Amino acid sequence: MRRGTVWLLVAVAWLAAAFLAGCAVLRSVAPGVTLPQPRLAAGDSGQAAPVPVPAGQTLSAPVANDKGFLRVRIRWPEYRSQLIPSDTNAISLEVKTSGGTQLAYQVFGRPAGASTTTATMSIDAGNNLTVQVYAYRDPPPLPAGSQATAQGSASGVNVIRAQFTDLAITLQSLSAPSIASFSANVGKVGDTFTIFGSNLAPTLPGNDIATPTVVFENGATASTVIPVATGEVQVVVPAGAACGNVLLKQGNQSTENPATFYVTNGVLISTSTESWDPSAAGTTVIPNASTRSFAVNAGFVFPAGSSSVDFPSLPAIKWQQTAGRDVGRMGQDGVFTASASLPAGIVDTKVSAALTPIVSNEITVKVLIISVSVTPTASINVPAPEGQTSAGFASTAQLTGTATNNLGLSLSGLTWTSNDAATATVNATGLVSAASGGIAVVTAKSSVDTRRLATSSIEVKQKGIVDITVD
């Protein structure tokens, strides 16, 4: 009887313990009862603040089968500018310990058109966990080699036994815009050029195109950006732009490989202009078989405090000749060499200094050919001695000179010289005066091109003097 009483008391005690334990379990999930919740500082960074540990619980070493619930809200803020394409169909969720051990992994479909989705999983309770989320274009189950389009993560996450841990993670695009090349890397304000690359103007839900923001050096933002294709946009150089990097932005994603664009005020060409050259601006006259040097200035616009020293790879100006190569040739050193003779009917050529096809300056070069002729006089005589006559024997002669050119220009006259002033002299108008017997060569040179000349050989005769006596 006593032994039976003892067993009865043991049974009652066991039932009471079981009842109390059951009440504790029911209390953890009973409606209307609020359990201590973790306080997470989850924002766009996805970083979670440490969770206060309730009294009597230890999280440093999770106990087998001690489960908690992780509820992750995945979102795409500013959805249309985050470069998360509309064909993203799957999301993977992975939880790891601080040591890298995987606690859970799950792949689920993304609701069509949704900008947020929530996933809940039961995992072993623990602290300092890392949660990693990826978005994919492929639908679940993910095939091998699937490429993620976006990612997000949170660290320092604590999951408490029998409680829900809420976490918000913002996905960031993995499709940052990337620049491959420019159609031209030099331009003036107002010029249009094309940027080639990847993820420059992706298609968003509803077939909308995500137009990037294009920022030039000095912070100038292009107001005109025209999407052509996913990897191609046309851009107009904005006012205030300067030489330096061009950056593309899509939402909070920026190009990791900004490219250098050079802003210029335009190419300027200058050269010496002769006083006799009546040409209008943009035209230069050069005598044939001669050379002329041309200087150029690219007019680059540098950021404040910078100069060409800060840009060692400035684009070089290239000289080009579009027509009239028989008239002369332009060298890359900026020296034009005019031909000695010209083809019939051709008198000019066009040359240009160019940074790019749209940034250039063109001038016309005309080649001048002058010819000189002199009407000679056969002979003149030495003047008669004083007191004697020399009738019929002239002691001076007027030479006539003409200078003509292939351009029909009205140019200045001739310069006259004698090679032997002791025999004959010549004045500025071509009047030759005899001095003594002999031969002198008189030369008439073009005042414009002194290489062009004509000569006249003048013979000076000594007059014979005869004394006549009359009885």
C-alpha positions as CSV (number, residue, x, y, z in Angstrom):
1,M,0.0,0.0,0.0
2,R,2.8,2.4,0.9
3,R,4.7,1.4,-2.3
4,G,1.5,2.1,-4.4
5,T,1.1,5.5,-2.8
6,V,4.7,6.4,-3.7
7,W,4.1,5.5,-7.4
8,L,0.9,7.5,-7.4
9,L,2.7,10.5,-6.1
10,V,5.4,10.1,-8.7
11,A,2.8,9.9,-11.4
12,V,1.0,13.0,-10.2
13,A,4.3,15.0,-10.1
14,W,5.1,13.9,-13.6
15,L,1.8,14.9,-14.9
16,A,2.0,18.3,-13.2
17,A,5.5,18.9,-14.8
18,A,4.2,18.0,-18.2
19,F,1.2,20.3,-17.7
20,L,3.4,23.2,-16.7
21,A,5.7,22.6,-19.7
22,G,2.7,22.5,-22.0
23,C,1.5,25.8,-20.6
24,A,4.9,27.3,-21.3
25,V,4.8,26.1,-25.0
26,L,1.3,27.3,-25.4
27,R,2.2,30.7,-23.9
28,S,4.9,31.2,-26.6
29,V,2.3,31.0,-29.4
30,A,-0.9,31.9,-27.6
31,P,-3.0,34.6,-29.3
32,G,-2.9,38.0,-27.7
33,V,0.4,37.4,-26.0
34,T,3.3,39.6,-27.1
35,L,6.7,38.0,-27.0
36,P,10.0,40.1,-26.7
37,Q,10.9,41.0,-30.3
38,P,14.4,41.8,-31.6
39,R,15.1,45.4,-32.3
40,L,16.8,45.6,-35.7
41,A,18.3,48.7,-37.2
42,A,17.6,47.6,-40.8
43,G,17.8,50.2,-43.5
44,D,19.0,50.5,-47.0
45,S,22.4,49.2,-45.9
46,G,20.8,46.1,-44.6
47,Q,22.9,46.2,-41.4
48,A,21.2,44.8,-38.3
49,A,21.9,46.1,-34.8
50,P,22.7,43.6,-32.1
51,V,19.6,42.0,-30.5
52,P,19.2,42.3,-26.8
53,V,19.2,38.8,-25.3
54,P,16.2,38.1,-23.0
55,A,17.0,37.1,-19.4
56,G,17.9,33.5,-19.0
57,Q,18.7,32.9,-22.7
58,T,22.1,32.3,-24.3
59,L,22.7,32.8,-28.0
60,S,26.4,32.1,-28.2
61,A,25.9,28.4,-28.9
62,P,22.6,27.4,-30.5
63,V,21.1,24.2,-29.0
64,A,20.2,21.5,-31.5
65,N,16.5,21.8,-32.6
66,D,16.2,25.2,-31.0
67,K,14.5,27.0,-33.8
68,G,13.7,30.6,-34.5
69,F,12.0,32.2,-37.5
70,L,13.7,34.6,-39.9
71,R,11.3,36.8,-41.9
72,V,13.1,38.8,-44.6
73,R,11.4,41.6,-46.6
74,I,13.2,42.1,-49.9
75,R,12.6,45.3,-51.7
76,W,13.5,47.3,-54.7
77,P,13.2,51.0,-53.7
78,E,13.0,53.5,-56.6
79,Y,12.3,50.5,-58.6
80,R,12.4,52.2,-62.0
81,S,15.9,53.5,-61.6
82,Q,17.5,50.5,-59.9
83,L,18.4,48.5,-63.0
84,I,16.6,45.4,-61.7
85,P,15.0,44.3,-65.0
86,S,11.4,43.3,-65.3
87,D,12.4,39.7,-66.2
88,T,13.9,39.0,-62.7
89,N,12.0,35.9,-61.7
90,A,13.9,34.2,-58.9
91,I,15.4,35.1,-55.6
92,S,17.8,33.1,-53.5
93,L,18.1,33.6,-49.7
94,E,21.1,32.2,-47.8
95,V,21.9,32.4,-44.1
96,K,25.4,31.7,-42.7
97,T,27.1,31.8,-39.4
98,S,29.9,34.2,-38.7
99,G,32.3,31.4,-39.5
100,G,30.8,30.9,-42.9
101,T,28.7,27.7,-42.2
102,Q,25.5,27.6,-44.2
103,L,22.4,27.4,-41.9
104,A,19.8,27.7,-44.6
105,Y,19.3,28.2,-48.3
106,Q,16.1,28.8,-50.2
107,V,15.2,29.8,-53.8
108,F,11.7,31.1,-54.5
109,G,9.9,32.9,-57.3
110,R,9.4,36.6,-57.4
111,P,5.8,37.8,-57.7
112,A,5.3,39.3,-61.2
113,G,5.7,43.0,-61.2
114,A,6.2,43.3,-57.4
115,S,8.7,45.7,-56.0
116,T,8.8,43.9,-52.6
117,T,8.5,40.3,-51.5
118,T,8.8,38.5,-48.1
119,A,10.4,35.1,-47.3
120,T,10.1,33.3,-44.0
121,M,12.3,30.4,-42.9
122,S,12.8,28.4,-39.7
123,I,16.5,28.1,-38.7
124,D,18.6,27.3,-35.7
125,A,18.7,30.2,-33.3
126,G,22.0,32.0,-33.3
127,N,23.7,35.4,-33.3
128,N,25.9,37.4,-35.6
129,L,24.4,35.7,-38.7
130,T,24.9,36.9,-42.2
131,V,22.0,37.0,-44.7
132,Q,22.7,37.2,-48.4
133,V,20.0,37.7,-51.1
134,Y,20.4,37.5,-54.9
135,A,17.9,38.1,-57.7
136,Y,18.1,36.2,-61.0
137,R,16.5,36.5,-64.4
138,D,16.0,32.7,-64.6
139,P,12.9,31.3,-62.9
140,P,13.3,28.7,-60.2
141,P,14.8,26.1,-60.0
142,L,17.9,28.0,-61.0
143,P,20.0,26.3,-63.7
144,A,23.7,26.0,-63.3
145,G,25.5,29.2,-64.3
146,S,22.6,31.6,-63.6
147,Q,23.8,35.2,-63.4
148,A,22.5,37.4,-60.6
149,T,21.1,40.7,-61.5
150,A,20.9,42.2,-58.0
151,Q,22.1,41.5,-54.5
152,G,21.6,42.6,-50.9
153,S,22.9,41.5,-47.6
154,A,22.8,42.0,-43.8
155,S,25.2,41.1,-41.1
156,G,25.1,40.9,-37.3
157,V,21.6,39.3,-37.5
158,N,20.4,37.5,-34.3
159,V,17.7,34.8,-34.4
160,I,16.1,34.0,-31.1
161,R,14.5,30.6,-30.2
162,A,10.7,30.5,-30.9
163,Q,10.6,34.1,-32.0
164,F,10.3,35.9,-35.3
165,T,13.3,38.0,-36.4
166,D,12.2,40.6,-39.0
167,L,14.8,41.9,-41.4
168,A,14.5,44.3,-44.4
169,I,17.1,44.1,-47.2
170,T,17.3,46.4,-50.1
171,L,18.6,44.9,-53.4
172,Q,21.2,46.8,-55.3
173,S,21.7,46.2,-59.0
174,L,24.7,44.3,-60.3
175,S,24.2,45.8,-63.7
176,A,26.0,49.0,-63.2
177,P,26.5,51.0,-66.5
178,S,29.8,50.6,-68.1
179,I,31.5,52.7,-70.8
180,A,33.3,51.0,-73.6
181,S,34.0,53.8,-76.0
182,F,32.9,57.2,-77.5
183,S,32.2,57.9,-81.1
184,A,34.4,60.9,-80.5
185,N,36.3,61.9,-77.3
186,V,36.5,65.6,-78.2
187,G,33.6,68.1,-78.6
188,K,32.4,71.6,-78.2
189,V,29.4,72.6,-76.1
190,G,26.4,71.7,-78.1
191,D,28.1,68.9,-80.1
192,T,26.4,65.4,-80.1
193,F,28.4,62.3,-79.6
194,T,27.6,58.6,-78.8
195,I,28.6,56.6,-75.8
196,F,28.9,52.8,-76.3
197,G,28.9,50.3,-73.4
198,S,26.7,48.0,-71.4
199,N,23.6,48.6,-69.2
200,L,23.5,52.2,-70.4
201,A,19.7,52.3,-71.1
202,P,18.1,49.0,-70.0
203,T,14.4,48.2,-70.5
204,L,12.2,48.4,-67.4
205,P,8.7,47.1,-66.7
206,G,6.2,48.3,-69.2
207,N,9.0,48.6,-71.8
208,D,10.1,51.9,-70.4
209,I,13.7,52.8,-71.0
210,A,15.9,53.8,-68.1
211,T,17.8,56.9,-69.4
212,P,21.0,57.4,-67.5
213,T,22.3,60.7,-66.0
214,V,25.5,61.8,-67.8
215,V,27.8,64.0,-65.7
216,F,30.8,65.8,-67.1
217,E,33.8,67.3,-65.3
218,N,32.9,70.4,-63.3
219,G,29.7,68.7,-62.4
220,A,27.9,69.8,-65.6
221,T,25.0,67.4,-66.3
222,A,23.8,66.7,-69.9
223,S,20.3,67.9,-70.4
224,T,19.9,65.9,-73.6
225,V,20.5,62.2,-73.4
226,I,18.9,60.0,-76.1
227,P,18.8,56.2,-75.6
228,V,19.5,54.3,-78.8
229,A,19.9,50.8,-77.5
230,T,20.7,49.1,-74.2
231,G,24.4,49.7,-74.8
232,E,24.2,53.0,-76.7
233,V,23.1,56.6,-75.9
234,Q,23.6,59.9,-77.6
235,V,24.7,62.9,-75.5
236,V,24.9,66.6,-76.1
237,V,27.8,68.3,-74.4
238,P,26.4,70.7,-71.8
239,A,27.4,74.2,-71.0
240,G,29.9,74.3,-68.2
241,A,31.6,71.0,-69.1
242,A,35.4,70.8,-69.0
243,C,38.0,68.2,-69.9
244,G,37.9,65.2,-67.6
245,N,35.9,62.1,-66.7
246,V,32.4,61.4,-67.9
247,L,30.3,59.5,-65.4
248,L,27.0,57.6,-66.1
249,K,24.5,57.1,-63.3
250,Q,21.5,54.8,-63.1
251,G,19.8,55.3,-59.8
252,N,22.5,54.7,-57.2
253,Q,24.7,52.8,-59.6
254,S,27.6,54.6,-61.3
255,T,30.1,53.6,-64.0
256,E,33.1,52.0,-62.4
257,N,35.2,52.9,-65.5
258,P,34.6,56.6,-66.2
259,A,36.1,57.7,-69.5
260,T,37.9,60.9,-70.4
261,F,36.2,63.4,-72.7
262,Y,37.9,66.6,-73.9
263,V,35.9,69.8,-74.2
264,T,37.2,72.5,-76.6
265,N,36.1,75.9,-77.8
266,G,37.1,74.9,-81.3
267,V,40.3,74.8,-83.5
268,L,41.9,78.1,-84.4
269,I,44.3,78.5,-87.3
270,S,46.7,81.4,-87.7
271,T,49.5,82.4,-90.1
272,S,51.4,85.4,-91.2
273,T,49.6,87.6,-93.7
274,E,51.5,89.7,-96.2
275,S,50.6,93.3,-96.7
276,W,49.9,92.7,-100.3
277,D,47.5,89.8,-99.6
278,P,43.9,91.2,-100.1
279,S,42.2,87.9,-99.2
280,A,39.3,87.7,-96.8
281,A,39.3,85.7,-93.6
282,G,39.7,82.0,-94.2
283,T,41.9,82.4,-97.3
284,T,45.6,82.7,-97.6
285,V,47.7,83.5,-100.7
286,I,51.1,81.9,-101.0
287,P,53.6,82.5,-103.9
288,N,54.3,79.3,-105.9
289,A,57.3,77.2,-105.0
290,S,57.4,78.7,-101.4
291,T,56.4,77.5,-98.0
292,R,54.2,78.9,-95.3
293,S,53.8,77.8,-91.6
294,F,50.4,77.6,-89.9
295,A,49.9,77.6,-86.1
296,V,46.9,75.9,-84.5
297,N,45.3,76.1,-81.1
298,A,42.8,73.5,-79.9
299,G,41.2,75.7,-77.3
300,F,40.7,73.0,-74.7
301,V,38.6,73.9,-71.7
302,F,40.3,72.8,-68.5
303,P,38.7,72.5,-65.0
304,A,39.5,75.3,-62.5
305,G,43.1,75.1,-61.3
306,S,44.1,72.7,-64.1
307,S,46.1,73.1,-67.3
308,S,47.4,71.0,-70.2
309,V,50.1,69.7,-67.8
310,D,47.3,67.8,-66.0
311,F,46.2,66.2,-69.3
312,P,49.3,64.6,-70.8
313,S,47.3,62.7,-73.4
314,L,45.5,65.6,-75.1
315,P,44.2,64.7,-78.5
316,A,46.5,65.8,-81.3
317,I,45.4,68.0,-84.2
318,K,45.7,66.4,-87.6
319,W,46.1,68.3,-90.8
320,Q,44.0,67.2,-93.7
321,Q,43.8,68.2,-97.4
322,T,40.5,67.6,-99.1
323,A,41.3,68.7,-102.6
324,G,43.8,70.4,-104.9
325,R,46.9,68.4,-103.9
326,D,48.6,69.5,-107.2
327,V,48.5,73.0,-105.9
328,G,50.6,72.2,-102.9
329,R,50.9,69.8,-99.9
330,M,50.2,70.4,-96.2
331,G,52.5,68.5,-93.8
332,Q,51.5,67.4,-90.3
333,D,54.0,69.9,-89.0
334,G,51.7,72.7,-90.3
335,V,54.0,73.7,-93.1
336,F,52.4,74.2,-96.6
337,T,54.6,73.8,-99.6
338,A,53.2,75.4,-102.8
339,S,53.8,73.8,-106.1
340,A,56.1,75.5,-108.6
341,S,53.6,75.1,-111.4
342,L,49.9,74.5,-111.4
343,P,47.5,72.4,-113.4
344,A,45.4,74.4,-115.9
345,G,42.4,76.1,-114.2
346,I,43.4,75.1,-110.6
347,V,44.7,77.8,-108.3
348,D,43.7,76.8,-104.8
349,T,43.3,73.9,-102.3
350,K,41.5,73.4,-99.0
351,V,43.3,72.3,-95.8
352,S,41.8,71.7,-92.4
353,A,43.1,71.2,-88.9
354,A,40.9,68.6,-87.1
355,L,40.6,67.1,-83.6
356,T,37.6,65.0,-84.8
357,P,35.4,65.1,-87.9
358,I,33.1,67.5,-86.1
359,V,35.8,69.6,-84.4
360,S,37.9,71.1,-87.1
361,N,38.6,74.3,-89.0
362,E,39.1,74.7,-92.7
363,I,40.9,77.4,-94.7
364,T,41.6,78.0,-98.4
365,V,45.1,78.3,-99.7
366,K,45.6,80.0,-103.0
367,V,48.9,79.7,-104.9
368,L,50.1,82.9,-106.6
369,I,52.3,82.8,-109.8
370,I,53.7,86.1,-111.0
371,S,55.4,86.7,-114.3
372,V,57.5,89.9,-115.2
373,S,58.4,91.2,-118.6
374,V,60.5,94.3,-119.7
375,T,60.4,96.1,-123.0
376,P,64.1,96.6,-123.8
377,T,66.0,99.4,-125.6
378,A,68.8,98.5,-128.0
379,S,71.2,101.2,-127.0
380,I,71.8,104.6,-125.7
381,N,74.7,107.0,-125.9
382,V,77.0,108.7,-123.5
383,P,76.0,112.3,-123.1
384,A,78.1,114.8,-125.2
385,P,80.7,116.9,-123.4
386,E,79.6,120.2,-122.2
387,G,79.4,122.7,-125.0
388,Q,78.9,120.1,-127.7
389,T,75.8,118.8,-129.2
390,S,74.6,115.2,-129.5
391,A,71.6,115.6,-131.6
392,G,70.1,112.3,-132.7
393,F,72.0,110.3,-130.0
394,A,69.8,109.7,-126.9
395,S,71.6,109.4,-123.5
396,T,68.5,108.1,-121.6
397,A,65.9,105.4,-122.2
398,Q,62.6,104.6,-120.5
399,L,62.1,100.9,-119.9
400,T,58.6,99.5,-119.6
401,G,57.9,96.6,-117.2
402,T,54.7,94.6,-116.5
403,A,53.9,92.0,-113.8
404,T,50.9,89.7,-114.2
405,N,49.6,86.9,-112.0
406,N,47.3,83.9,-112.2
407,L,44.8,85.1,-109.5
408,G,44.0,88.3,-111.3
409,L,45.1,90.3,-108.2
410,S,46.0,94.0,-108.4
411,L,49.5,94.0,-106.9
412,S,52.1,96.6,-106.3
413,G,54.7,97.4,-109.1
414,L,58.3,96.6,-109.8
415,T,61.7,97.3,-108.3
416,W,64.4,98.4,-110.8
417,T,68.2,97.9,-110.4
418,S,71.3,98.1,-112.5
419,N,74.3,95.8,-112.2
420,D,76.8,98.4,-113.3
421,A,76.0,102.0,-112.2
422,A,79.3,103.2,-113.7
423,T,77.9,102.3,-117.1
424,A,74.2,103.1,-116.6
425,T,71.8,103.8,-113.8
426,V,68.1,103.3,-113.5
427,N,65.5,105.1,-111.3
428,A,62.3,103.8,-109.6
429,T,60.2,104.3,-112.8
430,G,62.6,102.4,-115.1
431,L,64.3,105.4,-116.6
432,V,67.9,104.4,-117.6
433,S,70.6,107.0,-117.9
434,A,74.0,106.4,-119.6
435,A,77.2,107.1,-117.7
436,S,80.0,105.7,-119.8
437,G,80.6,103.3,-122.6
438,G,79.8,99.6,-121.9
439,I,77.0,97.2,-121.2
440,A,74.8,97.2,-118.1
441,V,72.0,94.8,-117.2
442,V,68.9,96.4,-115.8
443,T,66.6,94.1,-113.7
444,A,62.9,94.5,-112.9
445,K,61.7,92.4,-109.9
446,S,58.1,91.9,-108.6
447,S,57.6,93.7,-105.3
448,V,55.4,90.8,-104.1
449,D,57.6,87.9,-105.1
450,T,61.2,89.1,-105.6
451,R,62.1,85.8,-107.2
452,R,60.0,86.8,-110.2
453,L,62.0,89.2,-112.5
454,A,62.9,90.2,-116.0
455,T,66.1,91.8,-117.3
456,S,67.2,94.1,-120.2
457,S,70.8,94.4,-121.4
458,I,71.6,98.0,-122.3
459,E,74.6,99.0,-124.5
460,V,76.0,102.4,-123.9
461,K,77.8,103.8,-126.9
462,Q,80.5,106.5,-126.9
463,K,79.4,109.2,-129.4
464,G,82.1,110.1,-132.0
465,I,82.9,113.9,-132.0
466,V,84.0,115.5,-135.4
467,D,85.4,119.0,-135.5
468,I,84.4,120.8,-138.7
469,T,86.4,123.8,-139.8
470,V,84.8,126.2,-142.2
471,D,87.1,128.6,-144.1
